[in-house]
Amino acid sequence: MQGDRFSAFRHSSYSRYFVARFLSAFGIQVLSVAVSWQIYDQTQNAALLGLIGLVQFLPALLLVVVTGLAADKMGRRLVMGCAIILEAFCALGILWLAVSGQFKPVYVLAFLTLFGVARAFYTPASSSLAVNLVPEKDFANAVGWVTLTWQAASIIGPAAGGLLYGLSATLAYSVAGTAFIMSALLIFSIPKPRQNISDEPAGLKALIGGFSYVWKQKIILGAISLDLFAVLLGGAVALLPIYARDILELGPVGLGWLRAAPGIGALIMILVMNMVPIQRNAGVIMFVSVGLFGLATAIFGLSTITWVSILALIALGAFDMISVYIREVLLQLWTPDYVRGRVNAVNAIFLGASNELGEFRAGFMAAAYGAVFTVVGGGLAATMIAGVWARLFPSLLKTQSLDKRGPE
């Protein structure tokens, strides 16, 4: 990222978008902490923690060709705003379950499935909208700062979620719902942005346009598939309630801090990268960071000491942020605007598979083999994936600068 490090914020539409993204991410984090703790505290069933991830991933998988095309054809601001409204409805629905004493897994999972539908539309629209709000010279700066919204929310949201749940479950769900409503209002306050919309008819070719583009661009395919398999195998977030309750004995507030720790590491790293931009050897840096992410995950899995566990989570968040940053900049700058929504929908499937499907895998493996084996084995597997992918995608390994634009 060259030049003025804050150039994207000179545009008021982008500033409102940035705050809206933070509020939405904050709401997701508060909701996730409260739901996962309440379900596990009531049932002590690790498999249910896995189902929380699965029901949020499946809608994105089943609707991938629709969500990306909607972002490209209907207008990204409109799709993003409507998706956030649906997120708010789900948060308020779970609040009603908690208030009415009907907080049963089957009802909660039903609302989370609908929440997954909202996120399926939200992700490609929100990821693609950033570059429609700034001039071309500020594209890289805008994309780089967008990653900060999630990481900042990943610090503040889990800590706030744990504290709020410690006071009252209904308070936690109320705050999450309010954050979504405020986010939607900000998005709809943005003037309709410029967007290059293809006149290609909505046939099969248009529907699968994102898949076709990703398959042809090996650098993009390598970057998003590396994240898919590394986090799918190495993700430990779904099992943090087990570590907080049974291994480290920290309670719901402690769970909030465990959930916040990766975000702290990520925030530190994104600030460092904004001050010292990656100018050379971007591919090598990406692969090394994924390998270190896996090692930090394994250390966390073995630890029974709170401060060691938190430091390991901070480290894995920092290393993960490096690969996330490089992937997102490559993805947005190498993708033409008319197909960007569909490409981001494909990317959302990879992200969902790595995060939500990874939570499903971790939950069911932990139920069968224990949390420690699941986390440690997954972390070591993620490190191995980095080595394998470096051989499979040499063009990604050789990537130097992040400023190079892809084909238009």
C-alpha positions as CSV (number, residue, x, y, z in Angstrom):
1,M,0.0,0.0,0.0
2,Q,1.7,3.1,-1.2
3,G,1.3,6.9,-0.6
4,D,-1.1,8.2,2.0
5,R,-2.0,5.4,4.4
6,F,-5.4,6.9,5.1
7,S,-6.4,8.0,1.5
8,A,-9.5,5.8,1.4
9,F,-11.0,7.7,4.4
10,R,-11.0,11.0,2.4
11,H,-14.2,9.6,0.8
12,S,-17.2,9.9,3.1
13,S,-19.0,6.9,1.5
14,Y,-16.1,4.7,2.3
15,S,-15.9,6.0,5.9
16,R,-19.5,5.1,6.5
17,Y,-19.0,1.7,4.9
18,F,-16.0,1.1,7.1
19,V,-18.0,1.9,10.3
20,A,-20.9,-0.2,9.1
21,R,-18.6,-3.2,8.4
22,F,-17.2,-2.9,11.9
23,L,-20.7,-2.7,13.6
24,S,-21.8,-5.8,11.6
25,A,-18.7,-7.7,12.5
26,F,-19.0,-6.6,16.1
27,G,-22.6,-7.9,16.2
28,I,-21.5,-11.2,14.8
29,Q,-18.8,-11.6,17.4
30,V,-21.1,-10.8,20.3
31,L,-23.8,-13.1,19.0
32,S,-21.3,-15.9,18.4
33,V,-19.8,-15.8,21.9
34,A,-23.2,-15.6,23.6
35,V,-24.7,-18.4,21.6
36,S,-21.8,-20.8,21.8
37,W,-21.4,-20.4,25.5
38,Q,-25.1,-20.7,26.3
39,I,-25.5,-23.8,24.2
40,Y,-22.4,-25.6,25.5
41,D,-23.1,-24.5,29.1
42,Q,-26.6,-26.0,28.9
43,T,-25.6,-29.2,27.0
44,Q,-21.9,-29.9,27.4
45,N,-22.2,-31.3,23.8
46,A,-19.2,-30.4,21.6
47,A,-21.0,-31.7,18.5
48,L,-23.5,-28.8,18.9
49,L,-20.6,-26.4,18.6
50,G,-19.8,-28.0,15.3
51,L,-23.4,-27.7,14.1
52,I,-23.4,-24.0,14.8
53,G,-20.7,-23.7,12.2
54,L,-22.3,-26.1,9.7
55,V,-25.7,-24.5,9.6
56,Q,-24.1,-21.1,8.9
57,F,-21.9,-22.5,6.1
58,L,-24.5,-24.6,4.2
59,P,-26.6,-21.6,2.9
60,A,-23.5,-20.0,1.4
61,L,-22.6,-23.2,-0.3
62,L,-26.1,-23.8,-1.6
63,L,-26.7,-20.2,-2.7
64,V,-23.3,-19.4,-4.1
65,V,-24.3,-18.9,-7.7
66,V,-27.2,-16.7,-6.6
67,T,-25.5,-14.5,-4.0
68,G,-22.6,-13.5,-6.3
69,L,-24.8,-12.7,-9.2
70,A,-27.1,-10.6,-6.9
71,A,-24.0,-8.6,-5.9
72,D,-23.0,-8.0,-9.5
73,K,-26.5,-7.4,-11.0
74,M,-28.7,-5.8,-8.2
75,G,-26.3,-3.4,-6.6
76,R,-23.9,-4.2,-3.8
77,R,-25.1,-1.5,-1.4
78,L,-28.7,-2.7,-1.6
79,V,-27.8,-6.4,-1.2
80,M,-25.4,-5.7,1.7
81,G,-28.0,-3.5,3.6
82,C,-30.8,-6.0,3.2
83,A,-28.6,-8.8,4.4
84,I,-27.7,-6.9,7.5
85,I,-31.4,-6.3,8.2
86,L,-31.9,-10.1,8.1
87,E,-29.0,-10.5,10.5
88,A,-30.7,-8.1,12.9
89,F,-33.9,-10.1,12.7
90,C,-32.1,-13.3,13.6
91,A,-30.3,-11.7,16.6
92,L,-33.6,-10.4,17.9
93,G,-35.2,-13.8,17.3
94,I,-32.5,-15.5,19.4
95,L,-33.1,-12.7,22.0
96,W,-36.8,-13.7,22.1
97,L,-35.8,-17.4,22.6
98,A,-33.7,-16.4,25.6
99,V,-36.3,-14.1,27.1
100,S,-39.2,-16.6,26.7
101,G,-37.3,-19.5,28.1
102,Q,-37.4,-21.3,24.7
103,F,-33.6,-21.4,24.2
104,K,-33.4,-24.9,22.8
105,P,-30.7,-26.0,20.3
106,V,-33.2,-26.8,17.5
107,Y,-34.7,-23.3,17.6
108,V,-31.4,-21.6,17.9
109,L,-29.9,-23.6,15.0
110,A,-33.0,-22.6,12.9
111,F,-32.3,-18.9,13.5
112,L,-28.6,-19.5,12.8
113,T,-29.4,-21.1,9.5
114,L,-31.4,-18.0,8.5
115,F,-28.4,-16.0,9.8
116,G,-26.2,-18.1,7.4
117,V,-28.5,-17.1,4.5
118,A,-28.0,-13.4,5.4
119,R,-24.2,-13.8,5.6
120,A,-24.3,-15.7,2.3
121,F,-25.6,-12.5,0.6
122,Y,-23.7,-10.1,2.8
123,T,-20.2,-11.4,2.2
124,P,-19.8,-11.1,-1.6
125,A,-21.7,-7.8,-1.7
126,S,-19.7,-6.2,1.2
127,S,-16.3,-7.5,0.0
128,S,-17.0,-6.1,-3.5
129,L,-18.4,-2.7,-2.5
130,A,-15.2,-1.3,-1.0
131,V,-13.6,-0.6,-4.4
132,N,-16.8,1.0,-5.7
133,L,-16.5,3.7,-3.1
134,V,-13.1,5.1,-3.9
135,P,-11.1,6.0,-7.0
136,E,-8.8,3.5,-8.6
137,K,-5.7,5.0,-7.1
138,D,-7.1,4.2,-3.6
139,F,-8.2,0.6,-4.3
140,A,-5.3,-1.1,-2.5
141,N,-5.6,1.3,0.5
142,A,-9.3,0.7,0.8
143,V,-9.0,-3.1,0.6
144,G,-6.2,-3.1,3.1
145,W,-8.2,-1.1,5.7
146,V,-11.3,-3.3,5.2
147,T,-9.5,-6.2,6.8
148,L,-9.1,-4.0,9.9
149,T,-12.8,-3.8,10.6
150,W,-13.2,-7.6,11.2
151,Q,-10.0,-7.8,13.3
152,A,-10.9,-4.8,15.4
153,A,-14.4,-6.4,16.0
154,S,-12.7,-9.7,16.7
155,I,-11.0,-8.0,19.7
156,I,-13.7,-5.8,21.0
157,G,-16.7,-8.1,20.1
158,P,-15.7,-11.3,21.9
159,A,-14.6,-9.4,25.0
160,A,-17.8,-7.4,25.1
161,G,-19.8,-10.5,24.4
162,G,-18.3,-12.3,27.3
163,L,-18.8,-9.4,29.6
164,L,-22.4,-8.8,28.4
165,Y,-23.3,-12.4,28.7
166,G,-21.8,-12.4,32.3
167,L,-24.3,-9.7,33.1
168,S,-27.3,-11.1,31.1
169,A,-27.7,-13.2,28.0
170,T,-30.6,-11.0,26.9
171,L,-28.3,-8.0,27.1
172,A,-25.7,-9.6,24.9
173,Y,-28.3,-10.5,22.2
174,S,-29.9,-7.0,22.5
175,V,-26.5,-5.3,21.8
176,A,-25.8,-7.6,18.9
177,G,-29.2,-6.7,17.3
178,T,-28.7,-3.0,17.9
179,A,-25.3,-3.2,16.2
180,F,-26.8,-4.8,13.1
181,I,-29.6,-2.1,12.9
182,M,-27.1,0.7,13.2
183,S,-24.9,-0.9,10.5
184,A,-27.9,-1.2,8.1
185,L,-28.8,2.4,8.6
186,L,-25.2,3.5,7.7
187,I,-25.1,1.4,4.6
188,F,-28.4,2.8,3.3
189,S,-27.1,6.3,4.0
190,I,-24.4,5.9,1.3
191,P,-25.3,7.4,-2.0
192,K,-25.7,4.8,-4.8
193,P,-22.1,4.1,-5.9
194,R,-20.7,3.6,-9.4
195,Q,-20.6,-0.1,-10.4
196,N,-19.6,-1.7,-13.7
197,I,-22.5,-4.1,-14.4
198,S,-22.1,-6.6,-17.2
199,D,-24.9,-6.8,-19.8
200,E,-24.3,-10.6,-19.9
201,P,-27.7,-12.4,-19.6
202,A,-28.2,-14.3,-16.4
203,G,-27.7,-17.7,-17.9
204,L,-25.5,-20.6,-16.8
205,K,-22.3,-18.8,-18.0
206,A,-23.1,-15.8,-15.9
207,L,-24.0,-17.9,-12.9
208,I,-20.7,-19.8,-12.9
209,G,-18.6,-16.9,-14.0
210,G,-16.9,-16.6,-10.5
211,F,-15.8,-20.3,-10.6
212,S,-14.5,-20.0,-14.1
213,Y,-12.4,-16.9,-13.3
214,V,-11.0,-18.4,-10.1
215,W,-10.1,-21.6,-11.9
216,K,-8.2,-19.7,-14.6
217,Q,-6.3,-17.4,-12.3
218,K,-3.9,-19.8,-10.5
219,I,-2.6,-17.2,-8.1
220,I,-6.2,-16.5,-6.9
221,L,-7.0,-20.2,-6.7
222,G,-3.9,-20.9,-4.8
223,A,-4.4,-18.1,-2.3
224,I,-8.0,-18.9,-1.4
225,S,-7.5,-22.7,-1.4
226,L,-4.5,-22.3,0.9
227,D,-6.6,-20.5,3.4
228,L,-9.4,-23.0,3.0
229,F,-7.4,-26.1,3.9
230,A,-5.1,-24.4,6.5
231,V,-8.0,-23.0,8.6
232,L,-10.3,-26.0,7.9
233,L,-7.7,-28.2,9.6
234,G,-6.1,-25.8,12.0
235,G,-9.1,-23.7,13.2
236,A,-9.6,-23.9,17.0
237,V,-12.2,-21.2,17.6
238,A,-15.2,-23.6,17.8
239,L,-13.5,-25.4,20.7
240,L,-12.7,-22.3,22.8
241,P,-15.8,-22.8,25.0
242,I,-14.3,-26.2,26.0
243,Y,-11.0,-24.7,26.8
244,A,-12.6,-21.8,28.7
245,R,-14.9,-24.0,30.7
246,D,-13.1,-27.4,31.2
247,I,-9.4,-27.0,30.5
248,L,-8.4,-23.4,31.6
249,E,-11.5,-22.9,33.8
250,L,-12.0,-19.3,32.9
251,G,-15.8,-18.9,32.5
252,P,-17.8,-16.8,30.0
253,V,-15.7,-13.7,30.5
254,G,-12.5,-15.7,29.9
255,L,-14.1,-17.2,26.8
256,G,-14.5,-13.6,25.5
257,W,-10.8,-12.9,26.1
258,L,-9.8,-16.1,24.4
259,R,-12.0,-15.2,21.4
260,A,-10.4,-11.7,21.4
261,A,-6.8,-12.8,21.5
262,P,-6.5,-13.7,17.8
263,G,-8.0,-10.4,16.9
264,I,-5.4,-8.6,19.1
265,G,-2.6,-10.3,17.2
266,A,-4.3,-9.6,13.9
267,L,-4.8,-5.9,14.7
268,I,-1.2,-5.4,15.7
269,M,-0.1,-7.1,12.5
270,I,-2.4,-5.1,10.2
271,L,-1.2,-1.8,11.7
272,V,2.4,-3.0,11.2
273,M,1.7,-3.8,7.6
274,N,0.1,-0.5,7.0
275,M,3.2,1.2,8.3
276,V,5.6,-1.1,6.6
277,P,3.9,-2.3,3.4
278,I,4.7,-5.7,1.9
279,Q,6.7,-4.7,-1.3
280,R,8.6,-7.9,-2.2
281,N,8.3,-11.6,-1.7
282,A,4.6,-11.5,-0.9
283,G,4.1,-15.1,-1.9
284,V,6.9,-16.4,0.3
285,I,5.7,-14.3,3.2
286,M,2.2,-15.8,2.8
287,F,3.3,-19.4,2.9
288,V,5.6,-18.8,5.9
289,S,2.8,-17.1,7.8
290,V,0.4,-20.0,7.2
291,G,3.0,-22.5,8.5
292,L,3.6,-20.4,11.7
293,F,-0.2,-20.1,12.1
294,G,-0.3,-23.9,12.3
295,L,2.5,-24.1,14.8
296,A,0.9,-21.5,17.1
297,T,-2.4,-23.4,16.9
298,A,-0.6,-26.6,18.1
299,I,1.0,-24.7,21.0
300,F,-2.4,-23.4,22.1
301,G,-3.8,-26.9,21.9
302,L,-1.2,-28.3,24.2
303,S,-1.2,-25.4,26.7
304,T,-2.9,-25.6,30.1
305,I,-1.5,-22.2,31.3
306,T,-3.7,-19.2,30.6
307,W,-1.1,-16.7,29.6
308,V,0.6,-19.2,27.3
309,S,-2.7,-20.0,25.7
310,I,-3.5,-16.3,25.2
311,L,0.0,-15.6,23.7
312,A,-0.4,-18.5,21.3
313,L,-3.8,-17.2,20.2
314,I,-2.4,-13.7,19.7
315,A,0.4,-15.2,17.6
316,L,-1.9,-17.3,15.4
317,G,-4.1,-14.3,14.8
318,A,-1.1,-12.3,13.7
319,F,0.2,-14.9,11.3
320,D,-3.3,-15.5,9.9
321,M,-3.7,-11.8,9.3
322,I,-0.7,-11.7,7.1
323,S,-2.1,-14.4,4.8
324,V,-5.6,-12.8,4.9
325,Y,-4.3,-9.4,4.0
326,I,-2.2,-10.7,1.0
327,R,-5.1,-12.9,-0.2
328,E,-7.7,-10.1,0.0
329,V,-5.5,-7.5,-1.8
330,L,-4.7,-10.0,-4.6
331,L,-8.3,-11.1,-4.9
332,Q,-9.8,-7.6,-5.2
333,L,-7.0,-6.1,-7.5
334,W,-6.9,-9.1,-9.8
335,T,-10.6,-9.3,-10.3
336,P,-12.6,-7.2,-12.9
337,D,-15.4,-5.2,-11.4
338,Y,-18.2,-6.8,-13.5
339,V,-17.4,-10.3,-12.0
340,R,-16.1,-9.2,-8.6
341,G,-19.3,-10.1,-6.7
342,R,-19.3,-13.7,-8.1
343,V,-15.6,-14.2,-7.4
344,N,-16.2,-12.9,-3.9
345,A,-19.1,-15.4,-3.6
346,V,-16.7,-18.2,-4.5
347,N,-14.2,-16.8,-2.0
348,A,-17.0,-16.7,0.6
349,I,-17.5,-20.5,0.0
350,F,-13.8,-21.1,0.6
351,L,-13.9,-18.9,3.8
352,G,-17.1,-20.5,5.0
353,A,-15.6,-24.0,4.4
354,S,-12.5,-23.0,6.4
355,N,-14.4,-21.3,9.2
356,E,-17.9,-22.7,9.7
357,L,-17.2,-26.1,8.2
358,G,-13.9,-26.1,10.1
359,E,-15.9,-25.5,13.3
360,F,-18.2,-28.5,12.3
361,R,-15.1,-30.7,11.8
362,A,-13.5,-29.6,15.1
363,G,-16.7,-30.1,17.1
364,F,-17.3,-33.6,15.9
365,M,-13.6,-34.6,16.1
366,A,-13.5,-33.2,19.7
367,A,-16.6,-35.2,20.6
368,A,-14.9,-38.4,19.4
369,Y,-11.2,-37.8,20.2
370,G,-11.0,-34.9,22.6
371,A,-10.3,-31.2,22.2
372,V,-6.6,-31.3,22.7
373,F,-5.9,-34.0,20.0
374,T,-8.2,-32.1,17.6
375,V,-6.5,-28.7,18.0
376,V,-2.9,-30.0,18.1
377,G,-3.3,-32.4,15.1
378,G,-5.1,-29.7,13.1
379,G,-2.4,-27.1,13.8
380,L,0.3,-29.5,12.6
381,A,-1.7,-30.4,9.5
382,A,-2.1,-26.7,8.6
383,T,1.7,-26.3,8.7
384,M,2.0,-29.3,6.3
385,I,-0.5,-27.7,4.0
386,A,1.6,-24.6,3.6
387,G,4.5,-26.8,2.3
388,V,2.3,-28.8,-0.1
389,W,0.6,-25.7,-1.5
390,A,4.0,-24.0,-2.1
391,R,4.8,-26.9,-4.5
392,L,1.3,-27.0,-6.1
393,F,1.1,-23.2,-6.8
394,P,4.6,-22.0,-7.7
395,S,3.2,-18.8,-9.3
396,L,1.8,-17.8,-6.0
397,L,5.0,-18.6,-4.2
398,K,6.9,-16.3,-6.7
399,T,4.5,-13.4,-6.4
400,Q,6.4,-10.3,-5.4
401,S,4.4,-7.0,-5.3
402,L,0.8,-6.6,-4.1
403,D,0.4,-3.5,-6.3
404,K,0.2,-5.3,-9.6
405,R,-3.2,-5.2,-11.2
406,G,-4.7,-8.4,-12.6
407,P,-6.4,-8.7,-16.0
408,E,-9.5,-6.5,-16.7
